[in-house]
């Protein structure tokens, strides 16, 4: 009886995982499939999946407008890398200070950091636009970097603080006995063992900046347009070119997927350490 129950339980777990993988992979599979289907096949009901409907013309057309897509990818890379670097450079010391140092009202500061995430984007969009306009930052990369940093930094602080809180205090005591300052302890002792959560937080910040659409739509015109805006341009006033839109989307998500696959172990370990130790 117990053996049958164990087998049934294992089967349920496997089936649940299979369903989860199918649900998670379905949008990506449909994205790739749509990118190689003709426009008429996509708008048919149901979609025409016959062999004659498959084509590479969507990718040919997208690469034909390579200047626009290339500019979008370049802008997204610059903005995402800069946002990620600043979020880690500022977030890691802040998280360590809030987790390990004797700072007055640390809990209040953390709540204020978290509260910054609670405002809907539409609420702060108009004040940010007015401020950026007066400073001459509309349609500039630095404007998007600062905006993206404002909502990525709190997440980085919370993830890293959870990891730093769970570290044994003996590491810092040993460093102090050797004459290390707080800065030296953080740089030479804490950071080397914090690479997994740092990778996880960096990947999260990069993906958030890469995929962001709302503020990019409001704050840019042409020069600083990012990949999501370039993809949205395939939706015209009278017709949406679905195949080319999906092909451009497939090209744009490829770097994220490749980066996530390469660093998947560090990402999983980093989020597990950051969440569970906190």
C-alpha positions in Angstrom: 0.0 0.0 0.0 2.8 2.4 1.0 4.7 1.5 -2.2 1.6 2.2 -4.3 1.1 5.5 -2.6 4.8 6.5 -3.2 4.5 5.6 -6.9 1.3 7.6 -7.2 2.9 10.6 -5.5 5.9 10.4 -7.7 3.7 10.2 -10.8 1.7 13.2 -9.6 4.9 15.2 -9.2 6.2 14.2 -12.6 2.9 15.1 -14.3 2.8 18.5 -12.5 6.3 19.3 -13.7 5.4 18.3 -17.3 2.3 20.5 -17.2 4.4 23.4 -15.8 7.1 23.0 -18.5 4.5 22.8 -21.2 2.7 25.9 -20.0 6.0 27.8 -19.6 7.4 26.8 -22.9 4.2 27.3 -24.9 4.6 31.0 -25.5 8.2 30.6 -26.7 7.2 27.7 -28.9 4.4 29.7 -30.5 6.7 32.7 -30.9 9.2 30.7 -32.9 6.5 28.9 -34.9 4.8 32.2 -35.7 8.1 33.7 -36.9 8.3 31.2 -39.7 4.7 31.3 -40.9 3.2 33.5 -43.6 0.9 36.3 -42.7 -2.1 34.7 -44.3 -1.5 31.5 -42.4 -1.3 33.4 -39.1 -4.5 35.3 -39.5 -6.4 32.2 -40.6 -8.8 30.6 -38.2 -7.4 28.2 -37.1 -3.9 29.0 -38.2 -2.7 27.2 -41.3 0.2 24.9 -40.2 0.7 23.1 -43.6 4.2 22.8 -44.9 3.5 25.3 -47.7 2.8 28.0 -45.1 6.3 28.0 -43.6 8.7 30.6 -44.8 11.9 32.5 -43.8 10.7 35.7 -45.5 9.8 37.2 -42.1 13.4 37.0 -41.0 14.6 38.3 -44.4 12.3 41.3 -44.0 13.5 41.9 -40.4 17.1 41.7 -41.4 16.3 44.0 -44.3 15.5 46.7 -41.8 18.6 45.8 -39.8 19.5 49.4 -39.2 16.4 50.1 -37.1 16.5 46.7 -35.3 20.3 47.0 -34.7 19.9 50.5 -33.2 17.2 49.1 -30.9 19.4 46.2 -29.8 22.4 48.5 -29.3 20.3 50.9 -27.2 18.8 48.1 -25.1 22.3 46.6 -24.5 23.8 49.9 -23.4 20.8 50.8 -21.2 20.5 47.3 -19.7 24.2 46.8 -19.0 24.5 50.2 -17.4 21.4 49.7 -15.3 22.6 46.3 -14.1 26.1 47.6 -13.3 24.8 50.5 -11.3 22.2 48.4 -9.5 24.8 45.9 -8.4 27.4 48.6 -7.5 25.0 50.5 -5.4 22.7 47.7 -4.2 25.4 45.3 -2.9 27.0 47.8 -0.4 23.6 49.0 0.6 22.3 45.5 1.2 25.4 44.6 3.2 25.1 47.7 5.3 21.4 47.1 6.0 22.0 43.4 6.8 25.3 43.5 8.8 26.0 46.9 10.2 24.4 48.7 13.1 22.3 51.2 11.3 19.5 53.1 13.0 16.0 52.5 11.6 17.3 49.9 9.2 13.9 48.3 9.0 12.2 51.6 8.3 14.7 52.2 5.5 14.0 48.8 4.0 10.3 49.4 4.1 10.8 52.8 2.3 12.9 51.0 -0.3 10.1 48.4 -0.8 7.4 51.2 -0.8 9.1 52.7 -3.9 8.0 49.5 -5.8 4.3 49.9 -4.8 3.5 53.0 -7.0 1.9 52.2 -10.3 4.0 53.3 -13.2 1.3 55.5 -14.6 1.3 57.5 -11.3 4.9 58.5 -11.6 5.1 58.7 -15.4 3.9 62.3 -15.7 6.2 63.8 -13.0 9.1 61.9 -14.4 8.3 63.1 -17.9 8.0 66.8 -16.8 11.3 66.5 -14.9 13.1 64.8 -17.7 11.8 67.4 -20.2 13.0 70.3 -18.1 16.4 68.7 -17.8 16.6 68.0 -21.5 16.8 64.2 -21.0 13.9 63.2 -23.3 15.0 60.6 -25.9 18.3 60.0 -24.1 19.8 56.7 -22.8 20.8 58.3 -19.4 17.2 59.1 -18.7 16.1 55.5 -19.2 19.0 54.2 -17.2 18.1 56.4 -14.2 14.4 55.4 -14.4 15.2 51.7 -14.7 17.7 51.9 -11.9 14.9 53.3 -9.6 12.8 50.2 -9.8 15.6 47.6 -10.1 17.7 48.8 -7.2 15.1 48.0 -4.5 14.8 44.4 -5.8 18.6 44.0 -5.8 18.9 45.3 -2.3 16.2 42.9 -1.0 17.6 39.9 -2.7 21.2 40.5 -1.6 20.2 41.5 1.9 18.5 38.1 2.4 21.8 36.4 1.5 24.0 38.7 3.6 21.8 38.2 6.6 22.3 34.5 6.6 26.1 34.6 6.5 27.9 33.5 9.6 29.3 36.3 11.8 32.5 34.4 12.2 33.7 35.6 8.8 33.7 39.2 9.8 35.1 38.5 13.2 38.1 36.7 11.6 38.6 39.6 9.2 38.5 42.1 12.0 41.1 40.1 14.0 43.4 40.3 10.9 43.0 44.1 10.9 40.6 44.4 8.0 38.3 47.4 7.8 34.6 47.2 7.0 35.3 48.0 3.4 38.1 45.4 3.1 35.9 42.8 4.8 33.1 43.5 2.3 35.4 43.5 -0.8 37.8 40.7 0.1 35.7 38.3 2.2 32.0 38.9 1.6 31.9 39.6 -2.2 33.9 36.5 -3.3 31.4 34.2 -1.6 28.4 36.2 -2.8 28.8 35.6 -6.6 25.7 33.4 -7.0 23.2 35.9 -5.6 25.0 38.7 -7.3 24.6 36.9 -10.7 20.9 36.2 -9.9 20.3 39.9 -9.0 22.2 41.1 -12.1 20.3 38.8 -14.5 17.0 39.9 -13.0 17.9 43.6 -13.4 19.2 43.0 -16.9 16.0 41.2 -18.0 13.8 43.9 -16.4 15.6 46.7 -18.2 15.7 44.8 -21.5 12.0 44.1 -21.6 10.7 47.4 -20.2 8.2 49.1 -22.6 6.1 51.6 -20.8 8.7 54.2 -19.8 10.6 53.7 -23.1 7.5 54.5 -25.0 6.9 57.7 -23.1 10.5 58.9 -22.7 11.9 58.2 -26.2 11.4 59.4 -29.8 13.9 57.9 -32.2 17.5 58.1 -30.9 17.0 56.1 -27.7 14.4 53.6 -28.8 14.8 50.2 -27.4 14.0 46.7 -28.8 10.4 46.5 -27.4 9.6 49.7 -29.2 11.2 48.6 -32.5 9.1 45.4 -32.3 5.9 47.3 -31.6 6.5 49.3 -34.8 5.5 46.2 -36.8 1.9 46.9 -35.7 0.8 49.5 -38.2 -2.3 51.7 -38.3 -4.1 49.4 -40.8 -2.3 46.1 -40.5 -0.1 44.2 -38.0 2.6 42.2 -39.7 2.5 39.4 -37.2 5.2 37.2 -38.8 7.8 39.9 -38.9 6.9 41.1 -35.4 7.4 37.5 -34.1 10.7 37.2 -36.0 12.0 40.5 -34.5 10.8 39.3 -31.1 12.6 36.0 -31.5 15.9 37.8 -32.4 15.5 40.2 -29.4 14.9 37.5 -26.8 17.7 35.2 -28.1 20.5 37.0 -26.0 18.3 36.7 -22.8 17.6 33.0 -23.4 21.2 32.2 -24.1 22.5 34.2 -21.1 19.9 32.5 -18.8 20.9 29.0 -20.0 24.6 29.7 -19.5 24.1 31.1 -16.0 21.1 29.0 -15.0 22.9 27.3 -12.1 24.1 30.6 -10.6 20.7 32.1 -11.0 18.9 29.3 -9.2 21.4 29.1 -6.5 21.5 32.8 -6.1 17.8 33.3 -5.7 17.6 30.3 -3.4 20.3 31.7 -1.1 18.9 35.2 -1.3 15.4 34.2 -0.5 15.8 31.3 1.9 18.7 32.7 4.0 16.7 35.9 4.6 
